Amino acid sequence: MTDHLAKAVARRRTFAIISHPDAGKTTLTEKLLLFGGAIQLAGEVKAKKDRMQTRSDWMKIERDRGISVVTSVMTFEYGDHVFNLLDTPGHEDFADDTYRTLTAVDAAIMVIDAAKGIEPRTLKLFEVCRLRDIPIVTFVNKMDRESRDPFEILDEVEEKLALDTAPMTWPIGRGRTFAGTYHLADNAVRRQDSEEEVTKVNGPEADSAAGLLPENDRDTFIEETALAIEACRPFDLEAFREGHLTPVYFGSALRNYGVRDLINALGKYAPQPRAQKAGDRLVKATDPKMSAFVFKIQANMDPNHRDRIAFVRVCSGRLQRGMKARLSRTGKTLGLSAPQFFFAHQRQLADDAYAGDVVGIPNHGTLRIGDTLTEGEDIVFEGVPNFAPEILRRVRLEDAMKAKKLKEALQQMAEEGVVQLFSPEDGSPAIVGVIGALQLDVLKERLRAEYGLPVSFETARFSVCRWISAENDVEVEKFINAKRGDIARDLDGDAVFLASDGFSLNYEAERWPAIQFAHVKEYHPQKAA
């Protein structure tokens, strides 16, 4: 069993794709799935119903707006490896969902638009990866369009991200003349991704390299590749896995250039499932006992069944269909009767899953984001955060007779992580909090489509929310009693202070020095009483 477990873990590669919106992330996702045999057709914006269901953007609002607003999970095999791909939202309004997803991966692909370079959203997501020491493979996309000089892009990555770069391939031409990629270390050429093997050449000046370009562009390509080989850093596997260096690949996902090199690199260089911290203990992927944590909840993926799926990252051991697992938050036992592998919203039963795998567990509100499941051990995995919302609103229901249904729907949306829900201590109507305005659009659309609840939003008198704590519980109670009209409870029952603006928050912080006002709450489930 130990040898079998070690081999199964060694095959796994669990990664996310991060980028600024419109850098080509969803197109790249589809091409990776195409090579993994998970789909037969990729890149269709308008498709027949059965084909549309294969795309990672499966919600109606995503298809209508052409954006990703939830994390999609896709498992597929390629070569000798099992890949778990987590396609995260690119839009900054869904930063909380993306951050939670990054707690569940061992590596990331950073997609950069060749014409735009490092954009603000890319920078923020990279900072999250750096906090978690997640190794990053860089893919410079859209080389078939007008683009910046490749050396400029490498310099920008190094300067803005403080990350060493090691170009692995070099573009043969740019824009209209882009004809493939040259492998710097191997003296090899790959034209399009239909070629499973690269073609060995005698150097960049060969007919099957520089010869692919118009005559007046050949010398430039030969000079660039020579400079890249001599002046750029060689690839260092240890530095990559420590998060200090990124291998860089060039290509065009839309036109099938460079994607096969990217997936080969993940299999060859990305780490196998890493150890996860649980209190004072480090849980290794090859530990024999099963353990996992919930990083995402998704409701109504199948509207016909009103289902509720908890996405869990397996951290150790072997998760088997039918086994019993201990839920650390409550101490109760949960039967895993139908764990599922996902391809976007399509699914199949998972008889076995190993460390690194992401599986869905159907449940009716039993599981919450941040929950730990074990084969009996009393541990809690750390690091699934909540961020203070930047927008606070009250929900206005058109039909007051459906108030109870709205309350239940908001509870489910909050458990899922679509919004945060705050219940004021003074008994006034609940307040929803979001990171960005687009989340409100998603909430409105889903309440209408999934629950039959047309709603609108009203501005609350609060605009700032902070979790409150103190070394002494007495101080917290004093503050709550003094500010009862400005106190609410979150989904876990933790106290939050609601302020009208930043000035009011700072004023109260000065008046109550014993109180800590936190904008991030790390999720640490408490043991059952």
C-alpha positions in Angstrom: 0.0 0.0 0.0 2.9 2.4 0.9 4.5 1.9 -2.6 1.2 2.3 -4.3 0.4 5.4 -2.4 3.8 7.0 -3.1 3.5 6.3 -6.8 -0.1 7.7 -7.0 1.0 10.9 -5.2 4.1 11.3 -7.5 1.8 11.3 -10.5 -0.3 14.3 -9.3 0.1 17.9 -10.3 -2.4 20.4 -8.9 -2.2 23.9 -10.3 -4.1 27.1 -10.9 -4.0 29.5 -13.8 -3.8 33.2 -12.8 -3.8 36.3 -15.0 -5.2 39.7 -15.6 -8.6 39.6 -17.3 -8.4 39.1 -21.1 -4.9 37.7 -21.1 -6.3 34.5 -22.6 -6.6 32.4 -19.4 -9.8 30.6 -20.4 -8.6 29.8 -23.9 -5.4 28.4 -22.4 -7.5 26.3 -20.0 -9.5 24.8 -22.9 -6.3 24.0 -24.9 -4.8 22.2 -21.9 -8.0 20.2 -21.6 -7.9 19.4 -25.3 -4.5 17.9 -25.0 -5.7 16.0 -21.9 -8.4 14.4 -24.1 -11.1 15.9 -21.9 -12.7 17.8 -24.8 -12.8 17.4 -28.5 -13.4 21.1 -29.4 -12.1 24.2 -27.7 -12.4 28.0 -28.1 -16.0 28.2 -29.3 -17.7 31.2 -27.9 -21.0 30.2 -29.3 -21.5 26.4 -29.3 -24.2 23.8 -29.2 -25.6 23.1 -25.8 -23.6 19.9 -25.3 -20.4 21.5 -26.4 -21.0 24.6 -24.2 -21.2 22.4 -21.2 -17.6 21.3 -21.7 -16.3 24.8 -21.2 -14.9 25.9 -17.9 -17.2 28.9 -17.8 -20.5 27.1 -17.2 -22.7 29.7 -15.4 -25.0 31.8 -17.6 -23.6 35.1 -16.4 -20.1 33.9 -17.4 -21.2 33.0 -20.9 -23.2 36.2 -21.3 -20.3 38.4 -20.2 -17.4 36.4 -21.4 -15.7 36.3 -18.0 -14.9 33.7 -15.3 -16.7 34.5 -12.0 -16.2 31.2 -10.1 -13.4 28.7 -9.8 -13.9 25.7 -12.0 -12.2 22.4 -11.2 -11.1 20.0 -13.9 -9.3 16.7 -13.5 -7.6 15.0 -16.5 -4.7 12.8 -17.5 -1.8 13.6 -19.8 1.2 11.5 -20.3 2.2 9.8 -17.0 0.5 12.5 -14.9 -2.9 13.2 -13.4 -3.6 17.0 -13.5 -6.0 18.9 -11.3 -6.6 22.2 -12.9 -8.3 25.0 -11.0 -9.4 27.8 -13.3 -9.7 30.9 -11.1 -11.7 34.1 -11.8 -9.6 36.7 -13.4 -11.7 39.7 -12.3 -10.5 41.5 -9.2 -14.0 41.6 -7.8 -13.7 37.9 -7.1 -10.3 38.0 -5.3 -11.6 36.2 -2.3 -12.5 33.1 -4.3 -9.2 33.2 -6.1 -7.2 33.4 -2.8 -9.1 30.5 -1.3 -8.4 28.5 -4.5 -4.6 29.2 -4.2 -4.6 27.5 -0.8 -5.4 24.3 -2.6 -2.7 24.2 -5.3 1.0 23.3 -5.5 1.9 25.4 -8.5 0.5 28.1 -10.8 0.7 29.2 -14.4 0.9 33.0 -14.8 -0.5 34.1 -18.1 0.9 37.4 -19.5 -0.4 39.3 -22.5 2.6 39.8 -24.8 1.5 43.3 -25.7 0.6 44.5 -22.2 3.1 42.7 -19.9 2.6 42.7 -16.1 -0.9 44.2 -15.3 -2.2 45.2 -11.9 -4.3 42.0 -11.4 -1.4 39.8 -12.3 0.8 41.6 -9.8 -1.8 41.1 -6.9 -2.2 37.5 -7.7 1.5 36.9 -7.8 1.8 38.5 -4.4 -0.6 35.9 -3.1 1.4 33.1 -4.6 4.6 34.5 -3.1 3.0 34.5 0.4 2.4 30.8 0.0 5.7 30.1 -1.8 3.8 28.7 -4.8 6.1 27.9 -7.8 5.1 29.8 -10.9 5.5 28.9 -14.6 5.1 31.9 -16.9 3.3 31.8 -20.2 3.7 34.8 -22.5 0.5 34.6 -24.6 -0.7 36.2 -27.8 2.7 36.2 -29.6 0.8 36.0 -32.9 -0.3 39.6 -32.3 1.7 42.8 -32.0 3.8 42.4 -28.9 6.5 43.9 -26.9 10.1 42.8 -27.2 10.6 39.5 -25.3 13.6 40.9 -23.4 11.4 43.8 -22.2 8.9 41.3 -20.8 11.5 39.3 -19.0 13.0 42.5 -17.5 9.5 43.6 -16.4 8.9 40.3 -14.7 12.2 40.6 -12.8 11.7 44.2 -11.8 8.0 44.3 -10.9 7.8 40.8 -9.3 11.3 40.5 -8.0 11.4 37.1 -9.6 14.3 35.6 -11.6 13.4 34.5 -15.1 14.7 31.6 -17.1 13.4 31.6 -20.7 12.9 28.0 -21.8 11.6 28.7 -25.3 12.0 31.7 -27.6 9.5 33.0 -30.1 10.3 32.5 -33.8 9.0 35.8 -35.1 6.3 38.0 -33.6 2.9 39.1 -34.8 2.1 38.0 -38.3 5.5 36.3 -38.7 5.2 34.2 -35.5 5.9 30.6 -36.6 6.6 28.6 -33.5 9.1 28.4 -30.6 12.8 27.6 -30.3 13.9 25.5 -27.3 17.0 27.2 -26.0 18.5 24.4 -24.0 17.8 21.6 -26.6 18.4 23.3 -29.9 14.9 22.2 -31.0 11.9 23.7 -32.7 8.2 23.2 -32.1 5.9 24.7 -34.6 2.3 24.0 -33.6 1.0 21.9 -30.7 -0.2 19.2 -33.1 3.5 18.1 -33.0 4.0 15.8 -30.0 7.8 15.9 -30.4 10.1 18.8 -31.0 12.4 18.8 -34.1 16.1 18.8 -33.3 18.1 21.4 -35.3 21.7 22.4 -35.6 21.1 25.9 -34.2 18.8 28.9 -34.5 20.1 29.6 -38.0 18.8 26.3 -39.3 16.2 26.2 -42.1 13.6 24.7 -39.7 14.2 27.6 -37.3 15.3 31.0 -38.8 14.2 29.6 -42.2 10.6 29.8 -41.1 10.8 33.6 -41.0 10.9 36.3 -43.8 14.5 36.9 -44.8 14.8 40.3 -43.2 13.7 38.9 -39.8 16.1 36.0 -39.7 19.2 37.8 -38.4 17.2 39.4 -35.6 15.9 36.0 -34.4 19.4 34.5 -34.5 20.9 37.4 -32.5 18.1 37.3 -30.0 18.4 33.5 -29.3 22.1 33.8 -29.0 21.7 36.6 -26.5 19.0 34.7 -24.6 21.3 31.7 -24.3 24.3 33.7 -23.2 22.8 36.4 -21.0 19.7 34.9 -19.4 19.7 32.6 -16.3 19.7 28.9 -16.8 16.8 27.0 -15.3 17.3 26.0 -11.7 14.8 23.4 -10.4 15.4 24.1 -6.7 15.1 27.9 -7.2 11.8 27.3 -9.1 10.3 25.1 -6.4 11.3 27.6 -3.7 9.4 30.3 -5.6 12.5 32.4 -6.6 12.7 31.7 -10.3 10.1 31.2 -13.1 10.6 29.3 -16.3 9.2 31.4 -19.2 7.4 29.9 -22.3 6.2 31.9 -25.3 3.2 31.0 -27.5 -0.4 31.6 -28.6 -3.1 29.6 -26.9 -5.6 30.6 -29.5 -3.5 29.4 -32.4 -2.1 26.3 -30.7 1.5 27.4 -30.1 3.4 26.7 -26.9 0.7 25.0 -24.9 2.1 21.5 -25.2 5.5 22.7 -23.9 3.7 24.3 -21.0 1.9 21.1 -19.9 5.1 19.1 -20.4 6.9 21.6 -18.1 4.2 21.2 -15.4 4.6 17.4 -15.5 8.4 17.6 -15.4 9.1 20.5 -13.1 6.1 21.3 -10.9 6.2 19.7 -7.5 4.1 16.7 -6.5 1.6 17.4 -3.7 3.3 19.3 -0.9 3.0 18.9 2.9 0.2 20.9 4.5 0.4 22.7 7.9 -2.1 21.6 10.5 -1.4 23.4 13.8 2.0 22.2 15.1 2.1 19.3 12.7 3.1 19.0 9.0 0.9 16.5 7.2 2.9 14.8 4.4 1.2 13.8 1.2 2.4 10.2 1.6 1.1 9.9 5.2 -1.2 6.7 5.2 -4.2 8.2 6.8 -6.6 10.3 4.7 -6.9 14.0 5.4 -8.5 16.9 3.3 -9.8 20.4 3.7 -12.7 22.3 2.1 -11.6 25.3 0.1 -14.8 26.0 -1.9 -18.6 25.4 -1.8 -20.7 25.5 -4.9 -24.5 25.3 -4.8 -26.9 24.5 -7.7 -24.3 23.3 -10.2 -27.1 21.1 -11.4 -30.3 23.3 -11.1 -32.5 20.2 -11.5 -31.2 18.7 -8.3 -30.5 21.7 -6.1 -27.2 20.1 -5.2 -24.5 21.5 -2.9 -20.9 20.5 -3.6 -18.0 21.0 -1.2 -14.7 21.0 -3.1 -12.0 19.4 -1.0 -8.2 19.1 -1.5 -7.0 15.7 -0.5 -3.8 16.3 1.6 -2.7 12.8 2.5 -3.6 9.1 2.3 -6.4 7.7 0.1 -10.0 8.9 0.0 -12.2 6.1 -1.0 -15.9 6.1 -1.9 -18.0 4.8 1.0 -15.4 5.6 3.7 -16.3 7.4 6.9 -14.5 10.7 7.7 -14.3 12.8 10.8 -15.3 16.5 10.5 -12.9 18.3 12.8 -15.2 21.3 13.4 -18.0 19.2 15.0 -16.2 16.0 15.8 -19.0 14.1 14.0 -18.6 11.4 11.4 -19.5 12.0 7.7 -20.1 9.3 5.2 -18.4 9.9 1.8 -20.8 7.9 -0.3 -20.5 9.8 -3.6 -17.2 11.7 -3.9 -16.9 13.1 -7.5 -14.2 14.2 -9.9 -15.2 17.2 -12.0 -14.7 18.5 -15.4 -16.2 22.0 -15.1 -19.8 21.1 -14.1 -19.7 17.5 -15.5 -18.8 14.9 -13.0 -18.1 11.2 -12.4 -17.9 9.2 -9.2 -14.4 9.0 -7.7 -13.7 5.5 -6.3 -10.3 6.6 -5.2 -8.6 9.9 -4.7 -5.0 10.7 -3.5 -3.1 13.6 -2.1 -3.3 16.5 -4.6 -6.6 15.4 -6.0 -9.6 17.8 -5.8 -12.9 16.0 -5.3 -16.5 17.2 -4.8 -18.5 16.0 -1.9 -22.3 16.4 -2.1 -23.8 17.6 1.1 -26.7 19.6 2.5 -25.0 22.4 4.3 -22.9 20.1 6.6 -19.6 21.2 5.2 -18.2 24.8 5.3 -15.3 26.5 3.7 -12.2 25.8 5.8 -13.4 22.5 7.3 -11.0 19.6 7.8 -11.8 16.0 7.1 -9.7 13.2 8.5 -9.6 9.4 8.9 -10.0 10.0 12.7 -7.1 12.3 13.6 -8.0 15.5 15.4 -6.3 18.1 13.3 -7.3 21.4 11.6 -5.6 22.7 8.4 -4.8 26.4 8.4 -4.9 29.2 6.0 -8.3 29.6 4.4 -9.1 33.3 4.9 -12.0 35.7 4.8 -11.4 39.2 3.6 -13.3 42.3 4.9 -15.8 43.3 2.2 -15.4 46.6 0.5 -19.1 47.1 -0.3 -22.0 46.6 2.2 -25.6 46.5 1.0 -29.0 45.5 2.3 -31.1 43.3 0.0 -34.5 44.6 -1.0 -37.1 41.9 -1.8 -39.8 42.7 -4.3 -42.2 40.1 -2.7 -42.2 40.4 1.1 -44.0 37.0 1.3 -40.7 35.4 0.3 -38.7 36.8 3.2 -38.0 33.3 4.7 -36.9 31.9 1.3 -34.5 34.9 0.9 -33.0 34.3 4.3 -32.3 30.7 3.4 -30.9 31.6 0.0 -28.6 34.3 1.5 -27.4 31.8 4.1 -26.5 29.3 1.4 -24.8 32.0 -0.8 -22.8 33.0 2.3 -21.7 29.5 3.1 -20.7 29.1 -0.5 -18.6 32.2 -0.4 -20.5 34.2 -3.0 -21.1 37.0 -0.4 -20.5 37.5 3.3 -23.6 37.8 5.5 -23.8 39.9 8.6 -26.6 39.9 11.1 -26.8 43.2 13.1 -27.0 42.8 16.9 -29.9 45.3 17.0 -32.2 43.0 15.0 -32.2 45.2 11.9 -32.2 43.4 8.5 -29.1 41.4 7.4 -26.3 43.1 5.4 -24.4 41.4 2.6 -20.8 42.3 2.0 -18.8 41.8 -1.2 -15.3 42.6 -2.5 -16.4 44.2 -5.8 -19.6 45.4 -7.4 -19.7 42.5 -10.0 -20.3 40.1 -7.1 -23.6 41.9 -6.5 -24.5 41.3 -10.1 -23.7 37.6 -9.6 -25.8 37.4 -6.4 -28.7 39.2 -8.1 -28.6 36.9 -11.1 -28.3 33.7 -9.0 -31.1 34.6 -6.6 -33.3 35.2 -9.6 -32.3 32.2 -11.7 -31.8 29.6 -8.9 -34.3 30.7 -6.2 -36.9 32.7 -8.2 -36.2 35.8 -6.0 -36.0 39.1 -7.9 -34.1 41.5 -5.6 -32.5 44.9 -5.6 -29.9 46.5 -3.3 -30.1 49.4 -0.9 -27.1 51.4 0.4 -26.4 50.6 4.1 -25.3 53.4 6.4 -22.1 51.4 6.8 -19.2 51.2 4.4 -16.4 49.6 6.5 -16.4 46.2 8.3 -13.7 44.8 10.6 -13.6 41.7 12.8 -13.0 42.6 16.5 -11.0 40.8 19.1 -8.9 41.5 22.3 -6.6 39.6 24.6 -9.3 39.9 27.2 -12.8 38.8 26.4 -14.1 41.3 28.9 -12.8 44.2 26.7 -14.7 42.8 23.7 -17.9 42.6 25.7 -17.5 46.2 26.9 -17.0 47.4 23.3 -20.0 45.4 22.0 -22.3 46.8 24.8 -21.1 50.3 24.1 -21.5 50.1 20.3 -24.5 47.7 20.0 -26.0 49.5 17.0 -22.7 49.1 15.1 -22.1 45.4 15.8 -23.1 42.4 13.7 -22.3 38.7 13.6 -20.8 36.9 10.7 -21.7 33.4 9.5 -19.6 31.8 12.2 -21.1 34.1 15.0 -17.9 36.1 15.2 -18.4 39.8 16.1 -17.7 42.5 13.5 -17.7 46.3 13.9 -19.5 48.3 11.2 -18.3 51.8 10.6 -19.7 54.5 8.3 -16.3 55.3 6.9 -12.6 55.0 7.5 -12.5 58.1 9.7 -15.0 56.6 12.1 -13.1 53.3 12.2 -9.8 55.2 13.1 -11.6 57.2 15.7 -13.0 54.2 17.5 -9.6 52.4 17.2 -8.0 55.3 19.1 -10.7 55.3 21.7 -10.5 51.6 22.3 -6.7 50.7 22.1 -7.3 47.2 23.6 -9.5 46.2 20.6 -8.0 44.8 17.5 -9.8 45.6 14.2 -8.8 43.0 11.6 -9.6 43.1 7.9 -8.6 39.5 7.3 -10.0 36.5 9.3 -8.1 33.3 9.0 -10.5 30.4 9.3 -9.7 28.1 12.2 -12.7 25.9 13.0 -13.1 25.3 16.7 -13.4 21.9 18.2 -16.9 20.7 19.2 -17.8 21.6 22.7 
